[in-house]
Amino acid sequence: MNAPFTIPHSLLQWLKPDAANHLRCSQVSDHEFRVEIMDAQPAAVPGPVAMLGYARQFYQGTVPGTDEVMRELRAGEND
């Protein structure tokens, strides 16, 4: 149900939403709605640089090169 609604000023002061927040309203029953304060920006997705060093947790010693890892992955496709 998408319908405009008005929130009393006193309730807005209590909720303290700012420019970085949005209010999300969901219908709980025929006569009740839930209002939640949501972050305007979703959490940042880590970029490719965040993955540096990730493979070290799977290998003891030296991490194999890309060619070796790809051979291992392709060999698993035939099993």
matplotlib code that plots the C-alpha trace (Angstrom):
import matplotlib.pyplot as plt

x = [0.0, 1.6, -0.3, 0.9, 0.8, 1.8, 3.9, 3.3, 6.2, 6.5, 7.1, 9.6, 11.5, 11.5, 12.7, 15.4, 15.8, 18.4, 19.4, 21.3, 18.2, 14.9, 11.8, 10.3, 6.7, 5.3, 1.8, 1.6, -2.2, -5.4, -5.1, -1.3, 1.8, 5.5, 7.9, 11.6, 14.6, 16.7, 20.2, 20.1, 23.3, 23.7, 27.0, 29.8, 30.7, 34.4, 36.4, 38.9, 41.7, 40.0, 40.6, 44.4, 45.8, 42.5, 44.1, 46.7, 44.2, 43.8, 47.5, 50.5, 53.6, 53.7, 50.4, 50.2, 50.0, 46.9, 47.8, 48.3, 45.0, 43.1, 44.5, 43.3, 39.9, 39.5, 40.7, 37.8, 35.3, 36.0, 35.6]
y = [0.0, 3.3, 6.2, 9.5, 10.0, 12.7, 12.2, 14.6, 17.0, 15.8, 12.2, 13.4, 15.2, 12.0, 9.9, 12.4, 11.6, 13.6, 14.1, 10.7, 8.7, 7.7, 6.5, 3.2, 2.4, -1.1, -2.3, -4.7, -5.2, -3.6, -0.7, -0.7, 0.5, 0.1, 3.1, 2.3, 4.7, 3.4, 4.5, 6.5, 4.9, 1.2, -0.2, 0.2, -2.9, -3.7, -3.2, -5.6, -4.3, -5.6, -9.1, -8.8, -11.5, -13.5, -16.6, -16.8, -18.3, -21.4, -22.1, -22.8, -21.0, -19.5, -18.7, -20.3, -18.2, -17.6, -20.2, -23.0, -22.1, -22.1, -25.5, -26.8, -25.3, -26.7, -30.2, -30.1, -29.6, -33.0, -34.9]
z = [0.0, -1.1, 0.4, 1.7, 5.4, 7.9, 10.9, 13.8, 14.5, 18.1, 16.8, 14.3, 17.1, 19.1, 16.2, 15.3, 11.6, 9.8, 6.2, 6.3, 7.4, 5.8, 7.4, 6.2, 6.9, 6.7, 7.4, 10.4, 10.4, 9.1, 11.6, 12.5, 10.8, 11.8, 11.2, 11.1, 10.7, 7.8, 6.8, 3.5, 2.2, 2.3, 3.7, 1.3, -0.7, -0.3, -3.5, -5.1, -2.9, 0.2, -1.1, -1.1, 1.2, 1.3, -0.3, 2.4, 4.9, 2.6, 1.8, 4.0, 2.9, -0.6, -2.3, -5.8, -8.9, -10.9, -13.6, -11.0, -9.2, -12.5, -13.4, -10.0, -10.5, -14.0, -12.9, -10.3, -13.1, -14.5, -11.2]

ax = plt.figure().add_subplot(projection="3d")
ax.plot(x, y, z, "-o")
ax.set_aspect("equal")
plt.show()
